Amino acid sequence: MKRGIAISQMSMTWFYLLLYQLLRVYSLYFNRKEFVMPCKGSRYDFFQERRVTKDEMLMFAFQMVVFVVISILKLK
């Protein structure tokens, strides 16, 4: 292919999915609630319609930072 193998863009997906599962288990163990993703521009969960806690916001921010870092490193 002209730009390389198409699957190479997905090579770090396993790491991102593992990170999500670890945060989910952490949330279930310590918060006794399922890990949620806040809606864009809102402090409520999209599916359960419950208010997102500060701990969940920090975990979500950490997850997004890791995702961006992985994406940047993969482009180089």
MOPAC internal coordinates of N, CA, C and O (Angstrom, degrees):
PM7 1SCF
backbone

  N    0.0000 0     0.00 0     0.00 0    0    0    0
  C    1.4432 1     0.00 0     0.00 0    1    0    0
  C    1.5278 1   109.50 1     0.00 0    2    1    0
  O    1.2310 1   121.28 1   -23.77 1    3    2    1
  N    1.3054 1   115.15 1   156.23 1    3    2    1
  C    1.4583 1   120.68 1  -175.08 1    5    3    2
  C    1.5327 1   112.52 1   -64.28 1    6    5    3
  O    1.2310 1   119.74 1   136.55 1    7    6    5
  N    1.3464 1   118.11 1   -43.45 1    7    6    5
  C    1.4670 1   121.65 1  -177.19 1    9    7    6
  C    1.5272 1   113.01 1  -101.89 1   10    9    7
  O    1.2310 1   119.49 1  -168.35 1   11   10    9
  N    1.2874 1   118.58 1    11.65 1   11   10    9
  C    1.4568 1   121.60 1  -179.71 1   13   11   10
  C    1.5203 1   111.12 1   105.96 1   14   13   11
  O    1.2310 1   121.10 1     5.86 1   15   14   13
  N    1.3037 1   115.50 1  -174.14 1   15   14   13
  C    1.4574 1   121.55 1  -178.37 1   17   15   14
  C    1.5262 1   109.34 1   -74.41 1   18   17   15
  O    1.2310 1   120.29 1   -45.45 1   19   18   17
  N    1.3133 1   117.05 1   134.55 1   19   18   17
  C    1.4631 1   121.63 1  -175.51 1   21   19   18
  C    1.5303 1   112.54 1   -64.97 1   22   21   19
  O    1.2310 1   119.71 1   147.90 1   23   22   21
  N    1.3101 1   118.15 1   -32.10 1   23   22   21
  C    1.4651 1   120.91 1  -176.98 1   25   23   22
  C    1.5277 1   112.64 1   -73.69 1   26   25   23
  O    1.2310 1   119.42 1   167.15 1   27   26   25
  N    1.3115 1   118.70 1   -12.85 1   27   26   25
  C    1.4682 1   120.50 1  -177.97 1   29   27   26
  C    1.5263 1   112.06 1   -62.58 1   30   29   27
  O    1.2310 1   119.53 1   154.68 1   31   30   29
  N    1.3170 1   118.51 1   -25.32 1   31   30   29
  C    1.4694 1   121.46 1   178.01 1   33   31   30
  C    1.5219 1   111.71 1   -69.15 1   34   33   31
  O    1.2310 1   120.30 1   158.84 1   35   34   33
  N    1.3284 1   117.03 1   -21.16 1   35   34   33
  C    1.4596 1   121.40 1  -176.65 1   37   35   34
  C    1.5287 1   113.03 1  -100.25 1   38   37   35
  O    1.2310 1   119.54 1  -170.49 1   39   38   37
  N    1.3071 1   118.48 1     9.51 1   39   38   37
  C    1.4616 1   120.54 1  -172.51 1   41   39   38
  C    1.5234 1   113.88 1   -67.33 1   42   41   39
  O    1.2310 1   119.10 1   152.97 1   43   42   41
  N    1.3086 1   119.31 1   -27.03 1   43   42   41
  C    1.4647 1   121.44 1   179.80 1   45   43   42
  C    1.5295 1   113.04 1   -99.00 1   46   45   43
  O    1.2310 1   119.90 1  -172.13 1   47   46   45
  N    1.3065 1   117.81 1     7.87 1   47   46   45
  C    1.4507 1   121.35 1  -179.75 1   49   47   46
  C    1.5220 1   111.39 1   -62.13 1   50   49   47
  O    1.2310 1   119.90 1   143.68 1   51   50   49
  N    1.3171 1   117.80 1   -36.32 1   51   50   49
  C    1.4678 1   121.02 1  -179.98 1   53   51   50
  C    1.5286 1   110.79 1   -60.20 1   54   53   51
  O    1.2310 1   120.48 1   141.02 1   55   54   53
  N    1.3317 1   116.70 1   -38.98 1   55   54   53
  C    1.4611 1   120.24 1   179.29 1   57   55   54
  C    1.5333 1   110.54 1   -66.74 1   58   57   55
  O    1.2310 1   120.25 1   137.61 1   59   58   57
  N    1.3054 1   117.12 1   -42.39 1   59   58   57
  C    1.4578 1   121.24 1  -179.80 1   61   59   58
  C    1.5323 1   110.93 1   -65.66 1   62   61   59
  O    1.2310 1   120.08 1   139.16 1   63   62   61
  N    1.3253 1   117.46 1   -40.84 1   63   62   61
  C    1.4637 1   120.67 1   177.50 1   65   63   62
  C    1.5266 1   111.61 1   -66.54 1   66   65   63
  O    1.2310 1   120.31 1   142.29 1   67   66   65
  N    1.3190 1   117.01 1   -37.71 1   67   66   65
  C    1.4600 1   121.06 1   176.29 1   69   67   66
  C    1.5265 1   110.79 1   -64.09 1   70   69   67
  O    1.2310 1   120.19 1   137.35 1   71   70   69
  N    1.3164 1   117.24 1   -42.65 1   71   70   69
  C    1.4611 1   121.36 1   176.95 1   73   71   70
  C    1.5264 1   110.96 1   -60.39 1   74   73   71
  O    1.2310 1   120.24 1   136.05 1   75   74   73
  N    1.3240 1   117.14 1   -43.95 1   75   74   73
  C    1.4631 1   120.72 1   179.06 1   77   75   74
  C    1.5326 1   110.55 1   -60.98 1   78   77   75
  O    1.2310 1   120.18 1   136.28 1   79   78   77
  N    1.3195 1   117.26 1   -43.72 1   79   78   77
  C    1.4592 1   120.60 1  -179.26 1   81   79   78
  C    1.5357 1   111.29 1   -66.22 1   82   81   79
  O    1.2310 1   120.16 1   141.73 1   83   82   81
  N    1.3232 1   117.30 1   -38.27 1   83   82   81
  C    1.4650 1   120.30 1   177.27 1   85   83   82
  C    1.5311 1   111.30 1   -64.13 1   86   85   83
  O    1.2310 1   120.45 1   137.97 1   87   86   85
  N    1.3214 1   116.75 1   -42.03 1   87   86   85
  C    1.4693 1   119.79 1   177.03 1   89   87   86
  C    1.5230 1   111.04 1   -66.11 1   90   89   87
  O    1.2310 1   120.39 1   145.21 1   91   90   89
  N    1.3117 1   116.86 1   -34.79 1   91   90   89
  C    1.4590 1   121.67 1   178.52 1   93   91   90
  C    1.5230 1   111.01 1   -66.06 1   94   93   91
  O    1.2310 1   120.32 1   135.11 1   95   94   93
  N    1.3305 1   116.99 1   -44.89 1   95   94   93
  C    1.4634 1   121.19 1   178.37 1   97   95   94
  C    1.5242 1   110.16 1   -65.17 1   98   97   95
  O    1.2310 1   120.36 1   138.73 1   99   98   97
  N    1.3299 1   116.91 1   -41.27 1   99   98   97
  C    1.4689 1   121.34 1   176.87 1  101   99   98
  C    1.5300 1   110.40 1   -58.13 1  102  101   99
  O    1.2310 1   120.69 1   134.43 1  103  102  101
  N    1.3122 1   116.29 1   -45.57 1  103  102  101
  C    1.4584 1   120.98 1  -178.95 1  105  103  102
  C    1.5273 1   111.06 1   -65.33 1  106  105  103
  O    1.2310 1   120.06 1   138.23 1  107  106  105
  N    1.3155 1   117.49 1   -41.77 1  107  106  105
  C    1.4639 1   120.12 1   178.69 1  109  107  106
  C    1.5245 1   111.59 1   -66.06 1  110  109  107
  O    1.2310 1   120.48 1   142.05 1  111  110  109
  N    1.3123 1   116.68 1   -37.95 1  111  110  109
  C    1.4593 1   120.52 1  -177.02 1  113  111  110
  C    1.5271 1   112.05 1   -73.37 1  114  113  111
  O    1.2310 1   119.98 1   134.64 1  115  114  113
  N    1.3275 1   117.65 1   -45.36 1  115  114  113
  C    1.4650 1   120.80 1  -174.49 1  117  115  114
  C    1.5257 1   113.64 1   -92.66 1  118  117  115
  O    1.2310 1   119.51 1   142.74 1  119  118  117
  N    1.3224 1   118.54 1   -37.26 1  119  118  117
  C    1.4669 1   121.12 1  -177.12 1  121  119  118
  C    1.5215 1   113.56 1   -96.53 1  122  121  119
  O    1.2310 1   120.65 1   166.30 1  123  122  121
  N    1.3152 1   116.36 1   -13.70 1  123  122  121
  C    1.4658 1   122.39 1  -175.59 1  125  123  122
  C    1.5248 1   112.18 1    59.06 1  126  125  123
  O    1.2310 1   121.13 1  -152.55 1  127  126  125
  N    1.3346 1   115.45 1    27.45 1  127  126  125
  C    1.4640 1   122.17 1   177.50 1  129  127  126
  C    1.5156 1   108.93 1  -137.09 1  130  129  127
  O    1.2310 1   121.22 1   -23.97 1  131  130  129
  N    1.3134 1   115.26 1   156.03 1  131  130  129
  C    1.4587 1   120.59 1   176.61 1  133  131  130
  C    1.5347 1   109.85 1   -70.23 1  134  133  131
  O    1.2310 1   120.74 1   -37.74 1  135  134  133
  N    1.3226 1   116.18 1   142.26 1  135  134  133
  C    1.4694 1   121.59 1   177.45 1  137  135  134
  C    1.5241 1   108.66 1   -65.91 1  138  137  135
  O    1.2310 1   120.32 1   -47.89 1  139  138  137
  N    1.3152 1   116.99 1   132.11 1  139  138  137
  C    1.4612 1   120.90 1  -177.45 1  141  139  138
  C    1.5210 1   110.56 1  -119.19 1  142  141  139
  O    1.2310 1   121.55 1   -21.04 1  143  142  141
  N    1.2958 1   114.63 1   158.96 1  143  142  141
  C    1.4624 1   122.43 1   173.35 1  145  143  142
  C    1.5197 1   107.46 1  -110.34 1  146  145  143
  O    1.2310 1   119.72 1   -57.05 1  147  146  145
  N    1.3216 1   118.14 1   122.95 1  147  146  145
  C    1.4708 1   119.59 1  -179.80 1  149  147  146
  C    1.5252 1   111.57 1   -69.35 1  150  149  147
  O    1.2310 1   121.26 1   -29.76 1  151  150  149
  N    1.3159 1   115.19 1   150.24 1  151  150  149
  C    1.4658 1   120.50 1   175.78 1  153  151  150
  C    1.5236 1   109.35 1   -70.57 1  154  153  151
  O    1.2310 1   121.14 1   -22.48 1  155  154  153
  N    1.3015 1   115.42 1   157.52 1  155  154  153
  C    1.4615 1   120.13 1   178.14 1  157  155  154
  C    1.5294 1   109.25 1   -67.47 1  158  157  155
  O    1.2310 1   120.94 1   -58.65 1  159  158  157
  N    1.3255 1   115.80 1   121.35 1  159  158  157
  C    1.4588 1   121.01 1   178.59 1  161  159  158
  C    1.5153 1   114.56 1    76.37 1  162  161  159
  O    1.2310 1   119.74 1  -164.69 1  163  162  161
  N    1.3361 1   118.11 1    15.31 1  163  162  161
  C    1.4549 1   120.64 1  -177.87 1  165  163  162
  C    1.5267 1   109.53 1  -138.36 1  166  165  163
  O    1.2310 1   120.59 1   -19.53 1  167  166  165
  N    1.3160 1   116.47 1   160.47 1  167  166  165
  C    1.4651 1   121.59 1   177.27 1  169  167  166
  C    1.5256 1   110.59 1  -105.54 1  170  169  167
  O    1.2310 1   120.12 1  -159.88 1  171  170  169
  N    1.3284 1   117.38 1    20.12 1  171  170  169
  C    1.4547 1   121.78 1  -179.89 1  173  171  170
  C    1.5168 1   111.19 1  -117.78 1  174  173  171
  O    1.2310 1   120.92 1   -29.36 1  175  174  173
  N    1.3251 1   115.85 1   150.64 1  175  174  173
  C    1.4508 1   122.21 1   177.19 1  177  175  174
  C    1.5309 1   109.54 1   -73.15 1  178  177  175
  O    1.2310 1   120.65 1   -35.05 1  179  178  177
  N    1.3228 1   116.37 1   144.95 1  179  178  177
  C    1.4568 1   121.30 1  -176.75 1  181  179  178
  C    1.5206 1   112.04 1   -70.71 1  182  181  179
  O    1.2310 1   119.82 1   139.45 1  183  182  181
  N    1.3245 1   117.95 1   -40.55 1  183  182  181
  C    1.4642 1   121.23 1  -173.80 1  185  183  182
  C    1.5247 1   113.13 1   -93.07 1  186  185  183
  O    1.2310 1   119.59 1   135.60 1  187  186  185
  N    1.3217 1   118.39 1   -44.40 1  187  186  185
  C    1.4587 1   121.04 1  -174.81 1  189  187  186
  C    1.5262 1   113.19 1   -92.35 1  190  189  187
  O    1.2310 1   120.21 1   168.76 1  191  190  189
  N    1.3112 1   117.20 1   -11.24 1  191  190  189
  C    1.4652 1   123.49 1   179.52 1  193  191  190
  C    1.5249 1   112.23 1    54.06 1  194  193  191
  O    1.2310 1   120.72 1  -138.55 1  195  194  193
  N    1.3221 1   116.23 1    41.45 1  195  194  193
  C    1.4647 1   120.27 1   175.30 1  197  195  194
  C    1.5206 1   108.82 1  -114.44 1  198  197  195
  O    1.2310 1   120.99 1   -24.82 1  199  198  197
  N    1.2944 1   115.71 1   155.18 1  199  198  197
  C    1.4701 1   121.05 1  -178.22 1  201  199  198
  C    1.5217 1   110.02 1   -68.83 1  202  201  199
  O    1.2310 1   120.99 1   -43.62 1  203  202  201
  N    1.3171 1   115.72 1   136.38 1  203  202  201
  C    1.4576 1   122.41 1  -179.31 1  205  203  202
  C    1.5255 1   108.98 1   -84.63 1  206  205  203
  O    1.2310 1   120.45 1   -47.05 1  207  206  205
  N    1.3387 1   116.75 1   132.95 1  207  206  205
  C    1.4640 1   121.07 1  -178.59 1  209  207  206
  C    1.5349 1   110.76 1   -82.98 1  210  209  207
  O    1.2310 1   120.98 1   -12.06 1  211  210  209
  N    1.3260 1   115.73 1   167.94 1  211  210  209
  C    1.4645 1   120.72 1   178.81 1  213  211  210
  C    1.5220 1   111.02 1   -64.04 1  214  213  211
  O    1.2310 1   120.45 1   142.98 1  215  214  213
  N    1.3218 1   116.74 1   -37.02 1  215  214  213
  C    1.4617 1   121.06 1   178.45 1  217  215  214
  C    1.5317 1   110.74 1   -62.09 1  218  217  215
  O    1.2310 1   120.76 1   137.55 1  219  218  217
  N    1.3068 1   116.15 1   -42.45 1  219  218  217
  C    1.4731 1   119.91 1   178.61 1  221  219  218
  C    1.5276 1   111.36 1   -68.44 1  222  221  219
  O    1.2310 1   120.28 1   144.46 1  223  222  221
  N    1.3144 1   117.07 1   -35.54 1  223  222  221
  C    1.4688 1   119.95 1   176.96 1  225  223  222
  C    1.5296 1   110.94 1   -65.01 1  226  225  223
  O    1.2310 1   120.38 1   139.79 1  227  226  225
  N    1.3400 1   116.89 1   -40.21 1  227  226  225
  C    1.4625 1   120.66 1   177.58 1  229  227  226
  C    1.5257 1   111.40 1   -65.20 1  230  229  227
  O    1.2310 1   120.45 1   137.75 1  231  230  229
  N    1.3380 1   116.74 1   -42.25 1  231  230  229
  C    1.4664 1   119.84 1   177.85 1  233  231  230
  C    1.5264 1   110.94 1   -64.54 1  234  233  231
  O    1.2310 1   120.54 1   140.18 1  235  234  233
  N    1.3268 1   116.58 1   -39.82 1  235  234  233
  C    1.4558 1   120.63 1   178.50 1  237  235  234
  C    1.5286 1   110.75 1   -64.77 1  238  237  235
  O    1.2310 1   120.34 1   136.98 1  239  238  237
  N    1.3299 1   116.96 1   -43.02 1  239  238  237
  C    1.4646 1   120.82 1   178.68 1  241  239  238
  C    1.5303 1   110.63 1   -63.50 1  242  241  239
  O    1.2310 1   120.37 1   137.85 1  243  242  241
  N    1.3266 1   116.89 1   -42.15 1  243  242  241
  C    1.4692 1   120.86 1   176.76 1  245  243  242
  C    1.5199 1   110.73 1   -60.62 1  246  245  243
  O    1.2310 1   120.61 1   136.76 1  247  246  245
  N    1.3191 1   116.44 1   -43.24 1  247  246  245
  C    1.4608 1   121.00 1   179.52 1  249  247  246
  C    1.5287 1   111.19 1   -62.31 1  250  249  247
  O    1.2310 1   119.98 1   138.13 1  251  250  249
  N    1.3130 1   117.64 1   -41.87 1  251  250  249
  C    1.4640 1   120.48 1  -179.65 1  253  251  250
  C    1.5275 1   111.40 1   -69.54 1  254  253  251
  O    1.2310 1   120.18 1   142.00 1  255  254  253
  N    1.3335 1   117.26 1   -38.00 1  255  254  253
  C    1.4705 1   120.09 1   177.23 1  257  255  254
  C    1.5251 1   110.06 1   -62.76 1  258  257  255
  O    1.2310 1   120.36 1   135.42 1  259  258  257
  N    1.3229 1   116.91 1   -44.58 1  259  258  257
  C    1.4689 1   120.09 1   178.03 1  261  259  258
  C    1.5258 1   110.41 1   -61.88 1  262  261  259
  O    1.2310 1   120.05 1   139.33 1  263  262  261
  N    1.3105 1   117.51 1   -40.67 1  263  262  261
  C    1.4612 1   121.48 1   179.51 1  265  263  262
  C    1.5283 1   111.22 1   -61.83 1  266  265  263
  O    1.2310 1   120.17 1   136.41 1  267  266  265
  N    1.3380 1   117.28 1   -43.59 1  267  266  265
  C    1.4538 1   121.22 1   179.82 1  269  267  266
  C    1.5296 1   110.32 1   -67.25 1  270  269  267
  O    1.2310 1   120.28 1   137.57 1  271  270  269
  N    1.3297 1   117.07 1   -42.43 1  271  270  269
  C    1.4682 1   120.27 1   179.30 1  273  271  270
  C    1.5245 1   110.64 1   -62.31 1  274  273  271
  O    1.2310 1   120.41 1   136.05 1  275  274  273
  N    1.3222 1   116.83 1   -43.95 1  275  274  273
  C    1.4684 1   120.60 1   178.21 1  277  275  274
  C    1.5225 1   110.33 1   -61.38 1  278  277  275
  O    1.2310 1   120.55 1   138.12 1  279  278  277
  N    1.3238 1   116.55 1   -41.88 1  279  278  277
  C    1.4784 1   120.16 1  -179.83 1  281  279  278
  C    1.5181 1   111.16 1   -64.16 1  282  281  279
  O    1.2310 1   120.04 1   137.64 1  283  282  281
  N    1.3274 1   117.53 1   -42.36 1  283  282  281
  C    1.4594 1   121.18 1   179.99 1  285  283  282
  C    1.5233 1   110.75 1   -66.43 1  286  285  283
  O    1.2310 1   120.37 1   136.17 1  287  286  285
  N    1.3371 1   116.90 1   -43.83 1  287  286  285
  C    1.4600 1   119.70 1   179.16 1  289  287  286
  C    1.5223 1   112.21 1   -64.95 1  290  289  287
  O    1.2310 1   120.81 1   146.72 1  291  290  289
  N    1.3051 1   116.06 1   -33.28 1  291  290  289
  C    1.4752 1   120.39 1  -179.53 1  293  291  290
  C    1.5182 1   111.28 1   -71.15 1  294  293  291
  O    1.2310 1   119.84 1   151.05 1  295  294  293
  N    1.3196 1   117.92 1   -28.95 1  295  294  293
  C    1.4681 1   120.59 1  -179.14 1  297  295  294
  C    1.5185 1   112.22 1   -72.62 1  298  297  295
  O    1.2310 1   119.96 1   154.50 1  299  298  297
  N    1.3205 1   117.68 1   -25.50 1  299  298  297
  C    1.4709 1   120.71 1  -177.71 1  301  299  298
  C    1.5039 1   111.67 1   -77.79 1  302  301  299
  O    1.2310 1   120.10 1   180.00 1  303  302  301

